[in-house]
């Protein structure tokens, strides 16, 4: 019987960098069933990080409904000391206010995570200065050579699946995203607009938070941005070309 191996994913590269080549190929041989699905994780920090507990679960559902990505429906909660961190290509940090500084070891782990191909979405709940100062502080410590900068509107992130020309979120504090670029790749994206608040849906199926000022259209914009973020984060080499543009335009119509 001929065995066809699945393509190498960004999650595989994370594990490769963390565990070494031999462990990487041993793990690839066992990559069947649910282990081949993409797992999102929420980063645990010393602060009010749990107020958007349902956000990733709903985003995972929407991604599976709208795209061909296979996502584990129940995201995980991990801190930077957990070795399972390197099993996920997509790490979500949402916090209501500031959070305590990372230890030197945790800061070094975050740097390795980003350098090995991981992706961090930092999402402010209230859009205030406390979270803003904390995330800038920790990214500057982890990757001092790559400061946060505004992501231009023509970046491939905004056409990775949907064509996006405006911001979504529970609120619109900033009409742009910021990001960290390492090796020509966005490794971290920062939103001040509470994307998780727009994604969050409780166990009864009710939206947990009102979206202002744009209502449900703005919520849909938040989901479309979330899908694009996931597509970008889990693709090893997403080319900024025009080959797929007619298909995106057709889908958008």
N, C-alpha and C positions, 0 to 999 in steps of 0.2 A: 504494500500500500504506500502510495506517495503522500508524504506529509508536506503541506504548504504552511510555512510559518507566517505569522501575522507581522505587519510592519512594526518597526521600532517606533515607539512613542516617546513623547517628552518624559513621561513618567519613568520609562525604562532608562533614559539617560540620567535622570535624577538618581536612580538606584545604582547605576553604573558608577557615577562619580562618588557616591557615598560608600559603596561596598567593594568596588574593584571589579575587574573584568571577569574573573572566574565566577564570582557570585552572581554577576549579571547574567551570564549565559546559563547558569544553573537555574536561575529564576525564570528566564525566558522559556525553558523547557517545561515549566510548570504553569505557564500563563494561560490557563483555560478557565471557562465559566466566568463567574462574577469577578475573578481576579483580573480579567482583561478589561473590565469597565473602568471608566475614569471616576475617581473619587474626589470630591471637593472636601475641604476641611476649613473649619473656622478656627482661627488662632486664639487661644486662651491667653489673656494678659491680666495683669493686676490692675483692674479697673472694671467699669460697668460694660462688659463686653457681651452680655447675654440677652440684650433687649431685642435683638433681631434673630432669635433662635430658629424661626421658621423660614427665614429668607432663602437660604441656600436650598432647602428642600423644595420650595416652590420653583426656584430657578431651575433646578435639576429636572423637574417635571416638564417645564416649558421647553427646555432644550431637547428633551427626548420627543416631545410632541412636534417640534418644529424642524429638527435637524436629524441627521443620521448618527450623531454622536451617541454612544452608549454610556450612560452615566449611572452610577450607583445612586438609588433614590434617597438614601439616608446619609447625608454628609456626616463627617466626623468632627469632633472637637479635640484639638491637639495643642500642646504648648511646644516651645522651641527645644525643649529637652527630650522630646519623644522621638525616637528613631523612625517611627512610622511616618514622620513628616515627609520623608523622601519617597513615600508611596503615592503622594498626591502632586499633580502638576499645578493645582490651583488652590491658593491659600487666601482666605478671606479674613480681613481684620476690620471689625466694626466695633466702635466703642462710643458710649455716651459720655463725652468729656475726655479728659486726659487719661493716661495710663502710666504706670511706673516704668522707669528706665529698665532696659534689658540688662542682664548680667553680661560681662565680657564674653563668656562662653556662648550665651544665647545670641549675642550680636554676631559673633563669628559664625554660628550655625545659620543665621539668616543670610549672611553673605554667601556661604556655600550653597544654600538652597537656591538663591537667585543666580549664582554663577553656573550651577550645574543644569540650569534650564527651567527652574521653578518660576512661578508667576504669583505675585502678591497683589490683591486688590484691597486697598485701604479705603474705607467708606465711613465718613463721619456721620454720626447720627444727627447732631444738632448744627453742624456747620460752623461751630464756634472755634475760638482761639485755643482752647485747651487741647483738643484732639489735634488741631493743626500744628501746634508747637511740638506735641509728642511725636507725631509721625515724621515730621521733618527732622527732629532730633535723632530718631532711631535709624532712619534711612541715611542720614549724613554720617552716622557712626559706622553703619554696615558697609556702605559703598560711597566713601567720601569723594572718590574720583568721578562720580556720576550724580550730580545734583538734580533734584526735581526740576522739571521744566514743563512748560505748556506743550500739550500734544497738538500739533497743527491739524487743522480741519481736513487736510488732504491725506492724513496718515492712513495706512492700510487697515488699521483697527476699525475705522469707520465704514469700511466696505467689506469686512471679513465674511459677512453673511447678508446683513441688511445694509442699505445705504442710509447713513445717519447724518443729518445736518443740524441737529439740535440736541440738547441735553434732556435726559429724563431723570426722575428721582422723586422722592416724597416731596421735596422742595427744590427750588433752584437758587442756591446760594452763589454758585459760580457757573457761568455759562460755558465752561471748558473743563477738561480733565488735565491733570498733570501726570508726568511719568518719569521713570528712571530708565535710561537706555544703557545697556551693557552689550558690547560687541555688536552694535547695530540692531539690537532686539529690545523691545520694551519688556522689562522684567518686573516692574511695579507700576501700578496705576493708582492714582489718588483722586477720589471724588468727594466733594464737600456737600453733595446733594442727597445723601441718604438713599442710595439705591435699594438697600435692604428694606427700608421702610415701605417702599413702593412694591417690593416683591412679596412681602410677608402676608401670609394667609393662614388663619387658624385651623384647628382640626374640624371645625364645622363648615369650613369653606368660605368664611367671611374674611374680607380684607381687614387687616388689623389697623391700618392707618389711612387717614384721608390724604389725598394727594393734592397739593396746592402749588400754583394757582390753576394748573391746566387740567385737573381732574383725570378721567380715565385715559384720555389721549396721552397725557404725560406719563401715566403708569405704563401704558403700552410702550412708550419710548424707553422707559427704564428696562423693560424686559428685552427689547430689541438690543439695547446696549449690552445687557448681560449676556445675551446669546453671542454677540460679536466678541465680547471679552473672552468667553469660554472657547470659541473657535480659534481666536488668536493664541490663547494660552496653551492650547493642546496641540497646536500644529507646529511641527519642528521647523519649517522653513516656509512661511507664508509669503509668497512673492507679491510685490506691489506692481502688478501688471494689469492689463486691460482684457486679458483672455476671458475672464469670467464675468465681465461687466454686463454684456447683453443678457445673460441669464439672471443676474441680480435685478436688472431693470425690469425684466419680464415678471419676476417674482414680486417685485414691488408693486407693479401695476395690478 
